Structure formats: structure tokens, C-alpha cells
């Protein structure tokens, strides 16, 4: 059950093909311009006893009262904000030409976005940026029959295609670490092949990451930290009837299925985009869900061998997914009500903190439809990015900037 956060119902193949996947009630609608689809990728069976043991361990945390925090809400405009760096740079996509989304770069939350360009005849999006100002993303056609991996050496550079995409295959690129290592996915047009891929740098040939097992050959790599630890998922088939978040210690290591919390929450996964779902210490976030997809819980893993910890929510937002974690352990994500008809951006100051509904910081009487908003990433300065709908149905991005001294 992979959660995709899409905008304009045209962001990748997963929006286009949502009707072919196992989707849950919460996220079936496009909400005019905002689309969130849920699919179900797989977890390996037949793992070693050591790998299986944590999945039988249920661990939860005692929520601490949240510290007093206050935020300024900055509206970034349309398109999509995907990643925010430690310096406050933001990358994503914008509508510089009507109907043709292009990758976008914001120097900071108060500056207008810059058009990063694309390959001829294609749309594009930027998914991540590292401290060297290198950017990755992908270009795609209107009908999603083409998706090509992209790299920008800087916000002032033209995009170039990353090497190694096999003929007839498509690719999405999700993350780049401080040393320029890149992760993503290659997949066939008929979706019978989906492989996690790693590029040592923007000029090097890609490497296929090892599969969780031959029974679970499909998957992707969505995050890579400064140490080269990789987070992604694995899947048994395109319908993804079993799923688990998956960890590779490095590009040549054997993958490990991360533990589920146990009980009814037997499957786990990561959110796309969730480009900061692993931090420098190797802490990871994602979500666990039930076999019938009727409930979700945001979860945290301290290490690849640690039991899953369920994060606390508040009020009627009993369902949740975690999308990002900073190096200092702050976590962001999405809370959903019981029937998944409403969603809110959530913030956990730490793994033991009670979740905070971030819409409490949005100005009263604003144009935001507060029940159609979500948080994507948080940096080490505590700045949070997310997206949502205005009451007129248009998609907008936001940055929440913490105000110190409150």
C-alpha cells in the first residue's frame, strides 16, 4: 500500500493508472487538482529468523505533550514543493507555461520560483537537492508513456538525462545525497518489471539494487542519506498484495524488510514523495497498514533492526503516515480521519511526542481548505513544506517557518 502524493492528477503514471491498482477509499478522488493514490507493494516472505523476529514485536511510545511552537505560514503558489534543504532552498514543480509543468527552484520561501527547464517536448519535476546544489528529478510526457531520469548540476544548469536507462523502460528519480549518489527506479511500460536503482554519481552507469527475494522482485529506492544507506520498498506483483519498507546498508548490500508494529498492522511502506524519510543517523519513517487497507499508522524505525514505533496522533485523525524526518528527529506527515475523507499536515517534535495538527497555525479565514493539506518534508531548521488545496480547488504549496522565542 504505497501512498503517492500527486498534484493535478498528472504527476506520474501512478495517478494515471490508479484504477489498475489496489487503492483505498481515502485517496481515490482527485479532489479537483490534488491526487493522492494508495497502492500496495510487497514484503518478502521466507526471510531469516533474525529479519522476521522484529515484525512480531509491538512497540509503541508514550506521547509527550508537545512543546510550545509557533509558525509563520508562507504560501508558495501553485505546482508542487517536494524537497527543502538545510539552507531553505526548495525544489519541486511549477506552472511557468499553462498546461506544461516544469521543474522549479525556490531560493527561499520569499522568492519567486525559477524554471529549471526540461527535455524537449516533455514536462518535468525536481524531486531533491543536495548541499552542493545538485538537483535530480525526471521528465515525463503528457500521457506518461515516457519518463526519463534527470540531473541538474545547479539551478543555473540545463537538465541532462542520467545514463543507463534501458531501451523501452521508464524511470523516476527520487533522491540525491551530499556526495552526489542518486537513487530511483527503472520500470517497464507494462509494469511487470520495477527495479530499485542507484547511480554512484551523475555520470556513472546505474546499478540495480538487490531484490528482497525472487518472490518479491518489484520495488524502488526513494531515499539515500550521507552514509549511503538507502530506503525504499519491495513488492510481490504490480497489485502489491504484500508490502514492506526496505533498507539497504549500501548499494551492494542485501536488503532488509523493516519491522511492522505487529497486531493488525502487518504491512509497512514509505510515502512517495518522502524524500527525507531517512536521516543522517539512519532513523527512518513511513507507515504501517492493515491487510484490508482500512487503517494506517505513522511509524518510526531507529535502525534497520529496530521494532516499529507507532507515532501518536490527536483528535479524530486516527490514521496517519509519516513522510519525512530531520537529522534532529523532527517528523512530519499526514493525519487522516477514520474514513480518510479529511487529511491534515502533522508534526511530531520527536518520536515520543504527540502529533500536532499544523493547520492550527494557518490564519483564520484563509483561502486554504484545511481538510485537504499535507506535509512533505522538514529540514534541520524546523522549516516544513507541504501542499494542499485552496477553497477554489487550486493546488498551492506552503512553507511553515518556526518562530523562535514563542
GIUR-V720104 format. One record per helix or strand. SS is the DSSP state (@ for helix, = for strand). FROM is the first residue (numbers start at 1). TO is the last residue. If there is no record, write none. Layout:
ss-><SS:SS>
from-><FROM:FROM>
to-><TO:TO>
This chain:
ss-><=:@:@:@:=:@:=:=:=:=:=:=:=:=:=:=:=:=:=:=:=:=:=:=:=:=:=:=:=:=:=:=:=:=:=:=:=:=:=:=:=:=:@:=:=:=>
from-><2:13:18:25:34:49:59:64:71:80:90:100:114:123:135:147:160:169:182:194:206:213:216:218:230:243:256:262:265:267:271:276:278:284:296:309:312:319:331:343:353:356:358:368:384:395>
to-><7:16:20:27:39:56:60:64:77:84:97:106:117:129:140:152:161:176:188:199:208:213:216:224:235:248:257:262:265:269:272:276:278:289:301:310:312:325:336:348:354:357:361:378:390:402>
